[in-house]
Amino acid sequence: MVGQAGQLILGIDPGSRITGYGLVRRQGARLSYVTCGVIRPDVKMAFADRLLVIYEGICQVIEKHEPDQMAIEDLFMASNPRSALKLGHARGVLLLAGKTHGLPISEYTPRTVKQTVVGYGQAEKGQIQHVVRVLLKLSGTPSEDAADALAVAICHAHHSIGI
């Protein structure tokens, strides 16, 4: 879909409780907001069922918007090994969804995303929300998880063509 309509990038902030997604369109060096949201499985569900909700949810987003590329936040060093494992499982089903739909996938560390978008690798969630809102000229502030996903998409746009 590259060309007149630009390239549609799906950014994902993975999580086993809340997975954020955001889509931006790149036309040359210009980025525009398409949509964002979260996939929030019921925390009372069995973990395998939550993974299925995440997988089906991101598949619906991919099928509805037909992105050209997918970018996802890579694992970070968590203080809780169990949380890190659960995050790894969530990333796995998200990567599977992207590959199942034929998307090229890029992965970025949280530090790289923050450095690229905010200019500071230790940026706080509120700073990310603010910068994403300004960069994409949003009328409202997206949730933390959706803003993080939009930041991943923006990061990918910058790294893939050097905006």
N, C-alpha and C positions, 0 to 999 in steps of 0.2 A: 504494500500500500504506500510505499515511498513515492514521492513525486508531488503533484499538486496538493494533495491532501496532507502531505507530510508523513511522518513516521509516528506511530502510536506506541508508547512505552508503558508497560505495566510494572509498577514498583510494588514490592511486597515487603512488609515488616512482619516476619513470622512470629507466631506465638501459639501456645497450646490452649490458652484461654481466650485471647483476642488476636486475630490476624488482621493487620491493616493492609488495605490495597489502595493504590492511587494510579490514575492514568493521566499522562500528559502527552500532548502532541508536539513534536518538534518539526518546525519548518525552517530550515536553515539554522540560524542561531537563535531563533525565536521559540519560546516554549509557551504553550497555552494549556490551561486546565481543562480536563475532560470530565472526570468524576473521581470520587474517592468514597471509602466506606470501611466497614469492618465486618468480619465474620466472627460471630461470637457464639460458640457452642455452649450449651447448658453445662455448667461446671459439675452438675450432679450426674451427668452421663458418664458411662464407662469411658476410659481413655480412648480405646479403639473406636468407639462411637463418635467421640469428639473429633478424632482424626478424619473420620468419614465425612463429618459435617464440613470440616475445613476443606477437604479435597473437593467435595461436591460444590461448595460455595465458590471456590476459586475457579472451578470448571465453568460454572454459570457466568462468572465475570468474563472469562476468556471467550466463551461462546457468544455472549451478548456484544462485546466490544471489539473482538477480533484484533488484539494487539499484534504488532510486528515483532516485538522483543519483550523479554521479561528480565527484570533485575530484582535481586533478592538480597536482603541483608544476611551476611555470613554470621556464623556462630561467634560469640564473644566468650571470654572467660567468666563464667558465672561462679559465684561463691558456693552455690548449692549444686553438687553433681547431679542430683535427681532432676532439678529444673533444667540443667543443660541437656540431659538425655531427652526429656520431654520436648524441649525446643528442637533438638535434632530430629526427632520423629516428625514434628510438625513441618520442619523444613523439607524432610524427605517426601512427604505427600505433596507439598507445594511444588517441589522440583519435578516430581512424577507428573503432576497435572500439566506443567509447562511443557515437558518433553512429549507427553501424550498428544498435546495439541501442536507439536512441531515448532515450538518457539525456541529461538536461540536464547540462552540464559547466561547472564553475567551476575557475579557475586561480589559484594563490596562489604568490607568490614564496617562496623558502626563508626569507628574513628574516621575512616575515609569519607563516609557519607557526611558526617558532621563537618569535617575539614573542608570538603568541597562546597557544601551548601551554606554553612554559617561562617566558615573561615577559622573555626576553632574546633579542634578534635575532641574537646571535653565539653562541648555545648550541652546545655540542659534542654529538656523536652520543650519548655516554654519558649526558648530561643528558636528552636527548630520550627515550632508552630508559627511564630512571628515572621521569620524569614520566608518560609514557604508561602504564607499569606501575602507578603509583599511581592515576592518574585512572580507569583502566579496571578496577582491582582484579584485576590478573592475578597468577596464582601463580608465573609464570616471566617471564623477561625475553625479549622478542622480539628477533630479529636486528636489526641496525642498519637494514637496508632495510625490513623489515616495520614496525619502530617508526616510521620516517619516514613510511611510508604511513598508519599509524594516526594519526600526528600531523596529516597532511594532512586526513584525515576529521574529526578533532576540530576542527581549524581551521575547516573548512567548517561544521560544526554551530554553532560559536560565531558565525561571521560571517553565516550565513543566518537566524538568529533572534535573535542577540544574547544568547546564554547568558552 
